[in-house]
Amino acid sequence: MSDTKADYARSLVSSLQILRGRRPLSRGEYDGDYYVDYTYDDTYDEIYDGGWFDEIVVTPDPIWDGVGADGLTNDEWMSSTNPGGTVDPSPEDGTSNETDDVTTSDDGGNQPQAPEEPDVQLSGFNASEIFTVKNVISSLQQRFPNLNLNGLNIQKGDRNASVNYGIIILGDKYFSWPLISDKASILWHEIYHLQNNHNANKDLLSVDEKYKNIPLYIEDYLRYQIRNEYVGIETELSDEKLEEYYLNSLGCNQVRHSEFYENELETYKAEKEAFPDNMVSDKYI
């Protein structure tokens, strides 16, 4: 069928309204425009007649008997590619005409199979959170093949992320970070604490101090947080109010043992080397 005639046939068919309860005709079975056929259950069929198609003649293309770019005719090419013998689908020597389902590298060697999923215990998470944590673990496994992930116990909690008596806790905030690399960086951080035996005393000590010598980028961030926190609470946050809230935020009334902060500084330094700024979101930076 020529392209022109095929297009014309499709245009005729597409002009029929095919709706629920309507039956199109396309070979001139009915003389009128349509009729309604009521059935025993009071439903009906509206029958539309598309009319007769113009005569469509299918003419096969003539057999090509020329010579191809390889200098062979059709018969010669067929003869050269099919020597006439039968191919044993299961040869006795163990060879096969089918290639094995093996992925090879550019140098011809076999690529190593994907590592097995590590033995990680997950509890307290919903299905979506389990899917996310498993994706994070998989990304860590790919980036750090020597990182021991077996035996991790990860539970749902109410904080962003922490380690508590050998258990990694991930809270709702953890799942709000925008990138999978953010979540991977955070989980890597907690695994680092766990595997480096960071068990500093976490008791809180009461103090009455003010943070001093605040770096400018931290000051800007604190003010940014304050503005966001009071959106919708106060119709307008004046400069005086912003300054008051900012100064209040510098108050320090509880601290932990110095070893706790030493562990955090060590772990964040290692984390930033493993996950540099170009790998995580601006929010996490």
Phi, psi and chi 1 to 4 in degrees:
 res  aa     phi    psi   chi1   chi2   chi3   chi4
   1 MET       -  132.5 -177.8 -172.9  -61.6      -
   2 SER   -71.3  158.0   69.9      -      -      -
   3 ASP   -61.1  -38.7  -68.9  -19.4      -      -
   4 THR   -63.3  -45.4  -57.8      -      -      -
   5 LYS   -68.9  -36.5  -69.9 -178.7  178.2  178.8
   6 ALA   -64.2  -42.8      -      -      -      -
   7 ASP   -62.1  -39.7  -70.7  -19.9      -      -
   8 TYR   -65.5  -41.0  177.3   64.3      -      -
   9 ALA   -62.7  -42.4      -      -      -      -
  10 ARG   -64.4  -37.0  -78.4 -167.2  -69.1  -91.2
  11 SER   -65.7  -34.6   70.7      -      -      -
  12 LEU   -67.8  -44.5  -70.8  176.4      -      -
  13 VAL   -65.3  -40.4  174.6      -      -      -
  14 SER   -68.1  -17.1   65.6      -      -      -
  15 SER   -79.9  -11.2   66.4      -      -      -
  16 LEU   -79.5  138.6  -59.5  175.6      -      -
  17 GLN   -84.7  113.5  -70.5 -177.0  -46.0      -
  18 ILE  -106.6   99.5  -57.5  175.7      -      -
  19 LEU  -121.8  164.8  -56.9  173.6      -      -
  20 ARG   -61.2  130.2 -176.1  179.4  179.2 -177.3
  21 GLY    83.5    7.7      -      -      -      -
  22 ARG  -122.6  139.8  -61.0 -175.8  177.4 -173.9
  23 ARG  -121.1  113.7 -168.1  152.4   46.1   89.3
  24 PRO   -83.8  144.8   29.7  -32.5      -      -
  25 LEU  -115.4  149.8  -55.3  177.9      -      -
  26 SER  -138.2    9.7   59.7      -      -      -
  27 ARG  -126.5   25.5  -61.0  -59.2  -63.4  170.2
  28 GLY    74.7   29.8      -      -      -      -
  29 GLU   -71.8  -14.9  -68.8   95.1  -29.7      -
  30 TYR  -134.1  140.5  179.3   61.0      -      -
  31 ASP   -83.5  -33.4  -67.5  -29.7      -      -
  32 GLY   -85.2 -170.3      -      -      -      -
  33 ASP   -74.6  -51.1  -66.8  -28.8      -      -
  34 TYR  -166.6  163.8   73.5   90.5      -      -
  35 TYR  -138.2  162.5   69.7   87.0      -      -
  36 VAL  -108.4  123.6  178.2      -      -      -
  37 ASP  -106.7  102.0  179.7   18.2      -      -
  38 TYR   -78.9  136.7  -71.2   93.8      -      -
  39 THR  -106.6  179.8   61.2      -      -      -
  40 TYR   -63.7  -25.6   71.2   93.4      -      -
  41 ASP  -100.5   22.8   58.9   -4.1      -      -
  42 ASP    66.2    9.9  -68.7  -28.1      -      -
  43 THR   -86.3  170.7   60.2      -      -      -
  44 TYR  -147.7  158.4   63.8   91.1      -      -
  45 ASP  -114.2  124.6  -73.4  -29.1      -      -
  46 GLU   -92.6  120.9  -67.1 -175.0   11.9      -
  47 ILE  -104.7  119.9  -60.2  179.1      -      -
  48 TYR  -105.6  138.0  -73.8   84.2      -      -
  49 ASP  -105.7  119.9 -175.0    7.1      -      -
  50 GLY   -82.6   -3.7      -      -      -      -
  51 GLY    82.0  178.6      -      -      -      -
  52 TRP   -83.7  137.0  -76.2   90.0      -      -
  53 PHE   -71.6  153.0  -73.0  161.2      -      -
  54 ASP   -64.2  157.3  -70.4  -15.0      -      -
  55 GLU   -59.7  129.1 -178.6 -178.8   12.5      -
  56 ILE  -115.3  119.5  -61.0  174.2      -      -
  57 VAL  -112.7  125.1  178.7      -      -      -
  58 VAL   -96.4  114.2  179.5      -      -      -
  59 THR  -114.3  116.9  -56.3      -      -      -
  60 PRO   -67.0  150.2   24.2  -32.4      -      -
  61 ASP   -66.2  145.9  -68.1  -27.9      -      -
  62 PRO   -63.6  149.0   22.6  -32.7      -      -
  63 ILE   -65.1  128.7  -61.8  175.6      -      -
  64 TRP   -77.8  128.6 -177.0   75.8      -      -
  65 ASP  -126.4   29.0   58.8   -6.1      -      -
  66 GLY   -88.3 -168.9      -      -      -      -
  67 VAL  -114.9  129.4  177.0      -      -      -
  68 GLY   -78.9 -179.4      -      -      -      -
  69 ALA   -63.2  -22.3      -      -      -      -
  70 ASP   -86.7    3.9   54.1    4.7      -      -
  71 GLY    80.1   11.6      -      -      -      -
  72 LEU  -112.8  145.9  -59.4  177.0      -      -
  73 THR   -80.7  174.5   64.9      -      -      -
  74 ASN   -57.3  -48.3  -88.6  -11.2      -      -
  75 ASP   -63.6  -40.1  -69.4  -20.3      -      -
  76 GLU   -66.3  -40.0  -69.4  171.5  -22.3      -
  77 TRP   -65.3  -44.2 -178.2   84.2      -      -
  78 MET   -61.4  -39.5  -71.7  -66.1  -67.6      -
  79 SER   -67.0  -36.7  176.8      -      -      -
  80 SER   -75.7  -28.4   66.1      -      -      -
  81 THR   -93.8  -15.7   56.0      -      -      -
  82 ASN  -128.5   90.4 -176.1    9.3      -      -
  83 PRO   -66.5   -5.3   23.3  -32.7      -      -
  84 GLY   100.8  -15.5      -      -      -      -
  85 GLY   -81.3  159.7      -      -      -      -
  86 THR   -90.2  145.7   58.2      -      -      -
  87 VAL  -100.6  124.1  178.2      -      -      -
  88 ASP   -72.8  115.6 -174.0   -6.2      -      -
  89 PRO   -67.1  -19.3   24.7  -33.0      -      -
  90 SER  -132.0   73.6  -58.0      -      -      -
  91 PRO   -62.5  148.1   20.8  -31.0      -      -
  92 GLU   -70.2  -25.0  -67.0 -179.2   -0.3      -
  93 ASP   -78.1    2.7   62.0    0.0      -      -
  94 GLY    87.6   -3.5      -      -      -      -
  95 THR   -81.8  165.6   60.3      -      -      -
  96 SER  -147.4  150.9  171.9      -      -      -
  97 ASN   -80.3  -12.3  -65.8  -51.6      -      -
  98 GLU   -96.0  142.8  -63.6 -178.9   -0.2      -
  99 THR   -83.0  143.6   57.7      -      -      -
 100 ASP   -68.8  155.1  -65.8  -30.1      -      -
 101 ASP   -82.3   70.6 -173.2   14.9      -      -
 102 VAL  -127.2  131.4  175.1      -      -      -
 103 THR   -86.8  128.9  -57.2      -      -      -
 104 THR  -113.4  152.0   57.9      -      -      -
 105 SER   -84.3  174.2   58.7      -      -      -
 106 ASP   -61.3  -29.1  -67.3  -21.1      -      -
 107 ASP   -87.2    8.1   59.8    3.3      -      -
 108 GLY    92.2  -11.0      -      -      -      -
 109 GLY   -84.7  161.9      -      -      -      -
 110 ASN   -76.8  135.5  -67.7  -21.8      -      -
 111 GLN   -76.0  145.7  -69.4 -178.6  -15.8      -
 112 PRO   -65.8  145.4   22.0  -31.9      -      -
 113 GLN   -69.1  156.6  -65.2 -178.7  -14.2      -
 114 ALA   -61.4  140.6      -      -      -      -
 115 PRO   -64.8  152.4   22.8  -32.0      -      -
 116 GLU   -67.3  151.4  -66.2 -176.6    2.3      -
 117 GLU   -65.4  128.4 -175.9  176.1  -22.4      -
 118 PRO   -66.9  157.9   23.2  -32.0      -      -
 119 ASP   -83.7   93.5  179.4   19.8      -      -
 120 VAL  -119.9  131.7  176.9      -      -      -
 121 GLN   -94.0  121.9 -179.3  179.8  -18.6      -
 122 LEU  -116.3  133.6  -56.8  176.0      -      -
 123 SER  -147.6  144.9   56.7      -      -      -
 124 GLY    89.2   -2.3      -      -      -      -
 125 PHE   -96.0  152.1  -59.0   99.6      -      -
 126 ASN   -82.3  176.5   60.8   37.0      -      -
 127 ALA   -60.8  -41.8      -      -      -      -
 128 SER   -64.4  -40.6  174.3      -      -      -
 129 GLU   -68.5  -38.3  -68.7  166.2  -16.5      -
 130 ILE   -61.9  -42.6  -71.1  176.1      -      -
 131 PHE   -58.9  -43.2  179.8   79.2      -      -
 132 THR   -65.3  -47.7  -62.2      -      -      -
 133 VAL   -62.1  -40.5  174.9      -      -      -
 134 LYS   -64.9  -37.1  -74.5 -170.9  173.4 -177.2
 135 ASN   -64.1  -40.6  -85.0  -13.6      -      -
 136 VAL   -63.3  -45.9  170.1      -      -      -
 137 ILE   -61.4  -40.7  -69.4  172.5      -      -
 138 SER   -62.8  -41.0  177.2      -      -      -
 139 SER   -66.5  -37.4   70.4      -      -      -
 140 LEU   -65.8  -39.7  -71.5  176.7      -      -
 141 GLN   -62.4  -37.8 -164.6  175.5   20.3      -
 142 GLN   -73.3  -41.0  -67.5  173.5   18.3      -
 143 ARG   -77.8  -33.3  -77.6 -154.0   61.3 -141.9
 144 PHE  -128.0   75.9  -52.6  100.7      -      -
 145 PRO   -60.8  -20.5   19.6  -30.5      -      -
 146 ASN   -93.1   -0.8  -64.5  -35.6      -      -
 147 LEU   -76.9  123.4  179.2   64.1      -      -
 148 ASN   -80.5  111.5 -177.3   13.6      -      -
 149 LEU  -106.3   -7.4  -60.9  170.1      -      -
 150 ASN   -68.2  140.4  -76.9  -52.1      -      -
 151 GLY    85.7    1.9      -      -      -      -
 152 LEU   -66.7  140.1  -68.0 -179.4      -      -
 153 ASN  -116.4  109.9 -174.1  -14.5      -      -
 154 ILE  -117.8  125.5  -53.2  176.5      -      -
 155 GLN  -126.1  155.6  -62.7 -178.2    9.3      -
 156 LYS   -77.9  135.1 -178.3   68.5 -178.7  -68.0
 157 GLY  -139.9 -162.4      -      -      -      -
 158 ASP  -111.9    8.7   57.1   -0.9      -      -
 159 ARG  -113.2  171.7  -60.4 -176.6   60.7 -175.2
 160 ASN   -59.7  -63.5  177.2   27.2      -      -
 161 ALA  -163.9  142.3      -      -      -      -
 162 SER  -164.6  171.6   62.2      -      -      -
 163 VAL  -119.3  129.6  176.6      -      -      -
 164 ASN  -134.8  106.9 -172.4   21.3      -      -
 165 TYR    53.0   47.7  -63.7  103.4      -      -
 166 GLY    82.1    0.9      -      -      -      -
 167 ILE  -110.0  130.9  -60.5  172.5      -      -
 168 ILE   -84.8  127.5  -64.4  176.6      -      -
 169 ILE  -107.4  128.9  -51.8  -63.3      -      -
 170 LEU  -123.6  124.8  -58.0  178.2      -      -
 171 GLY  -103.3 -174.9      -      -      -      -
 172 ASP   -58.8  -38.8  -72.5  -27.1      -      -
 173 LYS   -61.2  -33.0 -176.2  179.9  177.7 -177.7
 174 TYR   -56.2  -40.0  174.4   80.4      -      -
 175 PHE   -81.0   -4.6  -64.6   95.4      -      -
 176 SER   -90.0  -10.8   70.4      -      -      -
 177 TRP   -65.0  138.9  -68.3  101.4      -      -
 178 PRO   -70.1  -33.0   21.8  -32.2      -      -
 179 LEU  -110.5  149.6  -59.3 -178.9      -      -
 180 ILE   -62.9  -30.7 -165.5   75.1      -      -
 181 SER   -70.0  -30.4   56.1      -      -      -
 182 ASP   -60.8  -48.6  -64.3  -14.9      -      -
 183 LYS   -65.9  -37.2  -58.1  178.8 -176.1   74.1
 184 ALA   -65.5  -39.7      -      -      -      -
 185 SER   -63.8  -42.1 -174.4      -      -      -
 186 ILE   -66.6  -45.5  -66.4  168.3      -      -
 187 LEU   -65.1  -39.5 -176.8   56.1      -      -
 188 TRP   -57.9  -40.9 -173.5   95.1      -      -
 189 HIS   -57.6  -47.6  178.6  111.2      -      -
 190 GLU   -69.6  -36.0  -58.0  -53.7  -30.2      -
 191 ILE   -64.4  -37.2  -66.5  171.7      -      -
 192 TYR   -61.6  -46.3 -173.2   96.3      -      -
 193 HIS   -54.8  -48.5  -82.2  -44.1      -      -
 194 LEU   -64.3  -45.4 -172.1   63.8      -      -
 195 GLN   -82.8   -7.3  -63.9 -176.3  -11.7      -
 196 ASN  -109.8   16.0  -73.9  -85.0      -      -
 197 ASN    53.9   47.1  -60.5  -46.8      -      -
 198 HIS   -83.3   90.8  -73.0  176.1      -      -
 199 ASN  -120.0   49.8  -62.4  -48.6      -      -
 200 ALA   -66.5  151.2      -      -      -      -
 201 ASN   -61.2  125.8 -171.4  -39.5      -      -
 202 LYS  -103.4   12.6  -64.5 -177.9 -179.9  179.9
 203 ASP   -62.3  143.1  -68.1  -19.4      -      -
 204 LEU   -92.6  135.4  -67.2  171.4      -      -
 205 LEU  -110.4  137.9  -56.2  174.4      -      -
 206 SER   -83.4  134.1  -62.6      -      -      -
 207 VAL  -141.2  172.5  -64.1      -      -      -
 208 ASP  -139.3   85.5 -175.6   12.7      -      -
 209 GLU  -133.2  170.0  -62.3  -72.2  -19.9      -
 210 LYS  -121.8  137.8  -71.0  -79.4 -172.6 -179.0
 211 TYR   -67.4  137.9  -69.0  109.7      -      -
 212 LYS  -125.6  163.5  -59.3  174.4 -177.6  176.4
 213 ASN    52.8   52.5  -57.8  -40.9      -      -
 214 ILE   -72.9  126.2  -49.5  -61.5      -      -
 215 PRO   -59.1  147.3  -23.1   32.9      -      -
 216 LEU   -59.5  -39.8 -179.1   60.4      -      -
 217 TYR   -68.1  -30.3   72.7   94.7      -      -
 218 ILE   -74.8  -38.8  -66.3 -178.8      -      -
 219 GLU   -59.8  -45.7  178.3  178.6  -21.4      -
 220 ASP   -61.0  -40.1  -70.2  -18.6      -      -
 221 TYR   -68.1  -39.7 -176.3   70.7      -      -
 222 LEU   -62.4  -42.7  -72.2  172.7      -      -
 223 ARG   -64.9  -38.4  -65.7  178.0 -174.8  -83.0
 224 TYR   -61.4  -44.2  167.4   79.4      -      -
 225 GLN   -62.9  -40.8  -78.9 -169.1  -46.5      -
 226 ILE   -63.6  -44.1  -68.2  168.2      -      -
 227 ARG   -59.9  -45.4  -71.7 -168.4 -175.9   94.2
 228 ASN   -65.2  -36.1  -76.6  -13.0      -      -
 229 GLU   -67.2  -32.5 -177.0  178.7  -10.8      -
 230 TYR   -99.0    6.8  -75.9   89.5      -      -
 231 VAL   -65.0  125.3  168.1      -      -      -
 232 GLY    88.9  -19.1      -      -      -      -
 233 ILE   -86.4  -44.1  -61.8  176.8      -      -
 234 GLU  -122.1  132.0  -61.1 -175.2   17.6      -
 235 THR   -61.0  -32.4   55.3      -      -      -
 236 GLU  -147.0  126.4 -176.0  176.8   -7.5      -
 237 LEU   -97.7  105.6 -171.1   61.4      -      -
 238 SER   -71.8  163.8   64.2      -      -      -
 239 ASP   -62.1  -35.8  -67.7  -19.2      -      -
 240 GLU   -66.3  -43.2  -68.4   77.8    9.7      -
 241 LYS   -65.5  -41.9  -82.3  -73.1 -173.2 -177.7
 242 LEU   -59.5  -42.9  175.2   61.3      -      -
 243 GLU   -65.9  -38.9 -173.6   64.3   19.0      -
 244 GLU   -62.9  -48.1  177.4 -174.5  -18.3      -
 245 TYR   -64.4  -36.3  -66.0  147.1      -      -
 246 TYR   -64.8  -46.0  168.8   72.5      -      -
 247 LEU   -63.6  -37.9  -67.8  175.6      -      -
 248 ASN   -64.3  -31.9  -71.6  -20.5      -      -
 249 SER   -70.8  -15.4   71.6      -      -      -
 250 LEU   -85.2   -3.2  -60.5 -177.8      -      -
 251 GLY   -70.0  138.9      -      -      -      -
 252 CYS  -125.4  114.0  175.5      -      -      -
 253 ASN  -117.5   -1.8   51.3   33.0      -      -
 254 GLN  -145.8  140.6  -70.7 -178.8  -38.4      -
 255 VAL  -137.1  163.9  -65.0      -      -      -
 256 ARG  -107.8  179.2  -59.5 -177.3 -170.9  -87.8
 257 HIS   -63.0  147.5 -168.3  -81.2      -      -
 258 SER   -59.9  -29.3   61.1      -      -      -
 259 GLU   -62.1  -33.6 -175.4 -176.7    0.2      -
 260 PHE   -59.2  -45.4  171.6   85.0      -      -
 261 TYR   -72.2  -33.5  -59.8  103.8      -      -
 262 GLU   -63.4  -41.4  -69.2  166.3    0.0      -
 263 ASN   -64.0  -40.9  -70.4  -17.1      -      -
 264 GLU   -64.5  -44.0  -73.1  -61.2  -31.6      -
 265 LEU   -63.2  -42.5  -69.8  170.8      -      -
 266 GLU   -61.7  -43.6  174.0 -168.3  -27.8      -
 267 THR   -71.9  -40.9  -54.3      -      -      -
 268 TYR   -65.4  -35.8  -86.8  117.6      -      -
 269 LYS   -62.7  -45.2  179.8 -178.9  178.4 -178.5
 270 ALA   -66.4  -38.4      -      -      -      -
 271 GLU   -63.8  -42.1 -179.8 -172.5   -9.8      -
 272 LYS   -67.6  -28.0  -75.5  176.5   67.7   64.6
 273 GLU   -73.4  -37.8  -68.3  173.7   -4.5      -
 274 ALA   -75.9  -33.2      -      -      -      -
 275 PHE  -129.8   80.6  -67.4   86.8      -      -
 276 PRO   -64.5  169.7   20.5  -30.0      -      -
 277 ASP   -57.4  -31.1  -72.8   -6.1      -      -
 278 ASN   -75.8   -2.0   62.8   -6.2      -      -
 279 MET  -103.6  -13.1  -70.1 -169.3   61.8      -
 280 VAL  -122.6  169.7  -64.5      -      -      -
 281 SER   -74.4  159.7   67.7      -      -      -
 282 ASP   -59.5  -36.4  -69.6  -18.9      -      -
 283 LYS   -61.6  -42.1  178.7  179.7  179.4 -178.6
 284 TYR   -74.4  -33.6 -171.0   60.0      -      -
 285 ILE   -56.6      -  -68.8  172.3      -      -
